[in-house]
Amino acid sequence: MSLHAQPPSFTPGAEPDALTLPRPAVLFAARARRLRELAQAGALAADWLRFVAGLAETQAQALSALADDIAAADCVDEDGRLDLAGLPRLAVWHRALGGLADGAGVPDAPAVAQALRSMRALDAVAREAVALRLLSGETLPGDLACAPLVAAALELVATVAAAGAAPAGVSSIDEACPVCGSHAVASTLAESASGKLRHLHCGWCNTAWHHVRAQCTHCHSSRDLAYQSLARGAPDAGADGAWRAETCDDCRTYLKVFDRSKARAADPVADDLASLELDLALGEAGYRRPAANPYLALAAGAAD
């Protein structure tokens, strides 16, 4: 796989809205549609994309039964911040996890079937431990099978809680999510009256926040940035640059950028999974990503 590099561009304009909170009622259903479209278009690990689409559909279906209980759990503090590490202790999180497993069915892919079996074999304490390791990025080999279901339950509860958050002091140079403190899983570009604006997106609570362009989101350098894309294009992204990564040669990190003016239905989590080939090429080139997609680890295994 080869990469094609372009210099970054930047169009100054008026200050945009700093924060966009998630809309769970539409987010999960739209993600499911996007994942199925990308799988149909021939993206790498298409079977895995269809499984995550099924999870997103189940997340959407679970909202009505869980939303009130999540709100009652009072997950967001007085400063509008969400403590992700506290979620696995909540009864509503365990309900969400069980409901997602029951709704996921048993797909044909062996790795997916193993995920369901592994999760159902764990008691409450073990499930909490897997969740905490997943949040810390220190998973054990035995966690990978059930990690997607655990992640889906964490994401569901976090997203519903974040929808009612009101954090103060949001900055356009913040790398971390203003609501839960996680690093961005990806970013998007969208047209505005003042040009294209970049927003970072949290992979856990689905909050989006504005970040200035032409600046590394990890080390804040503006010196050695470039946009990298696959030279031969990708399904529903092609050579038009809808899927790219901003790379920084100062800290050797990258963050994917999905241009919604070229792929209007782009979803940061879904398109991140579907652009796995871009991750592989960037890894071969010596770049790393500061934050992983919670659903990405097993996707790589499913692509083997």
N, C-alpha and C positions, 0 to 999 in steps of 0.2 A: 504494500500500500504506500502511495506517495502523497505528500502534502503540497498544497499550493498556497503560497504566502502573499498577503497584500498588506500594505501599511494601513494603520487605522485612520479614520477620518472623524472630524468633529465639527458640528454646526452649533454655535452658541445660540441661546434663545432665552425666553422667559423661564423662571423657576417653575417646574411642574409640581403637581401634587406629590408629596414625599412618600405617602403610604397608601397602599391599596389592600384592604382586608379581604379575606377569601369569602366566596359565596358558595357554601357547601351544596346548596340546593341545585345548582347548575354545574358546579365544577366536576364532580365525579362522573356524572352522566356524559358530559362533554369529553372528558378524558377517555372514557371507555370507547366512545365513537372514534376518537383520534387514534387510539391504539389499534383498533380493528382496521382502520384505513391504512395505517402504516404496515401492519402485518400483511394485508392484502396486496400492498404495493411491492412486497418482496424484501422488506427490511430483514437484517440479520436477526436470528433467534425469533422468527415469526411466531412459533408455537408459544414461546414465553410471553410475547406481547399479547397474545390472545388470552393467556392465563391472567395476566395483570389487568387486562380489560374486564375479565370476569370478576376480579376482585373489586375493581372500580364500580362496576354495576351493583355488586353486593353492598359496597359502601353507600352508594346512593339509596338503595332500598332500606338500609338500616337507619337512615337519618331520622325518620319519623318516630321510630321506637326509642331512640337513644338521645335525641336532642335535648329534651327537657331534663333528663337525668344528668347529662353533661353540664348543662347550665347550673343545675342545683349543686354539682360537685364543687363549684366555685374555684375553677382551676387557675383563673387569672387574678393576680394580686392587685393591690390598690394602685400600683404604678403602671398597670396595664401590661404586666409581664407574665408569661406562661412558663412554669417550671416543668419541662418535659420529663425530667427524672422522677417527678412525683406521680406521673400518670399511671405507671404500672401498678401502683398500690391501690388504685381506685377500683371499686366493684364494677363501675360502668365500663372500664377498660376490659376487664375480664369478660363481661357480657359481649362487648364488641368483638373480641377475639373469637369467642365461641360461635357467635353468629356468622362471622366471616367464614370460618371453617365449614360450618354447616351449609352455607350458601355457595361455597366454591365448587362443590361437586367433586368428582374424581376424573380429571382429564386423562387423555391418553399418554401424555409425556411422563415417563418414569420419575423424573426429578420432581415434577409437580405433585404426583401421587405420594411420593416420599415426604414432601413438605407437609401434606395433610396428616399422614400417619405420625410423623415425628411430633407435630404440635399436639395432637390428641393424646399422645402418650405422656405428656408432661403434666405434673401437678401445678397448682397455682404458684408455689414458691419458685419452681423451676422456670415457669413462664416469665415471671417477673425478672428473674436473673438474666434470661436471654434478652429481654427488652432493654435492661440497663446496659448490657454489654453492647447491644446494637447501637444504642444512643451514644455510647462512649467511643465507638469505632474499634472495640477490642473483642470482636467475636471469636469464639472458638470454632474449630472445624465442625463440631457436631451441631453448632447453631445454624449453619447455613441452610439446612433443609427447611426449617420452619421459619427462618428469618422473614420471608416475604409476608406471611400471614401476621406475624408479630408487628412488622412495620406497618401493614395496612391498618391494624387496629390502633396503633399509636397515631398514625396520620389522621385517621377518622376523628378520634377524640380531640387531638390538637387543633384540627381545622375548625371543628365546631366551636371549640373554646375561643380560638383566635378571632372568629367572626365577630365576637362581641368585645374585643380588646380595644383599648384606647391608649397606647403608649405615648409618652411625651418625649420631646427632644430628638425626633427622627432626623438623621443627617444624610445628605447625599454623598457622603464619602464613607459610610458605614459598610463594612464587609458582612457583619453579623445581622441576622434577622432582628428587627426592632421588637418583635413580640416574644420569640422564644430563644433568641441568642444563637441559633444555628448558622453555619456558613451557607451561602447560597448554593443550590444544586445546579443552577443554570441562570441565564439571563435572556431577556427578550428585547427586541427593538420594535418600536411602533411609531407610526407617523403622528405628528402633531403640527399645530400651526407654526411652531418654531423649529421644525425639523424632526429628525428621528431621536426619540428618547430611549434611554436604556433603563430597564428595571431588573433588579435581582429578584430571584424567587426562592423562597424557602421550600425545601423538599419535605419538611415535617408538618408545618402548620399552614403552608400555602399562602403565606403573606408575601406581598410584593412591595418593594421599595425602590425609589429612584436612586440611581447612582450615576455620577458624572461619567461621560465617555472619555476614551483615550487616557485612561488611568487604570493601572492594575488594581483589581479589587482586593488583592492579597497584600502586596507590599506598597501599594500606592505610587509606584514609580510610573513615569510617563516616557521613559527614555527608549526602551527596547521592546516596544509592543508591535505585534503583527496579528493579522487575521489569517488563520490557517483553515483550509478546507481540503476535502479529498479531491484530488485532481480529476478523478473520473466521475464525481457526483455521487448522489445517493437517492434512494426512492423518495419521491415527493420533495426533494430538496434540490437535486440536480446541480448544474454548474452555475446557477443563478445566485448562489451564496445564501440561501435560506438557512443552511446549517453551517456554521463556522465556529471556530474557537479563537478567543483572544488569548494569545500567548505572551508571556513576559520572560525575556531572557535575563532579567535581573534576578528573579527568584525561581525561574524555571517552572512556573505553574501555568495553568490554563483554566479558562472558564468558557463554556459553550455559549454561543449567542444565536438565538433563533429569531429570524427577521419575520415579523408578522405581516409586513407589507408584501412579502413574497410567499408566505405560507400562513394564511389568515387563521387557520384552526390550530396552529402550533400550540402545544401544551408543554411547559418546561420539563415536567417529569416524563411524559410520554415520548416526546421527541428526543430527550436525553437517552432513554432506553433504546430507541430505534436507531440512534446514531452511534452505536457501539463500535462500529468500524473506525470512526473518528477517534475514539478513545484509544483503540489499539494502535493506530498510526502515531498518535501523539506520545503514547508510552514508548514506542520504539524510538522516537526522536528525543527522548530524555525529559519529557515534561510530565508533571504530575498534577492531579486536581486536589485542591484543599479539602473538598467535601465530596463524598460519594453519594450517588443516588441510593436510597435504601433498598431499592429493588434490583440493583445492578449486579450484585455479587453472583446470584444464581443465574442471572441472564447470561453471564459469561460462560457458565458451565453448560447452559442449555444450547449455546452456540457451538460447542465443541463437537 
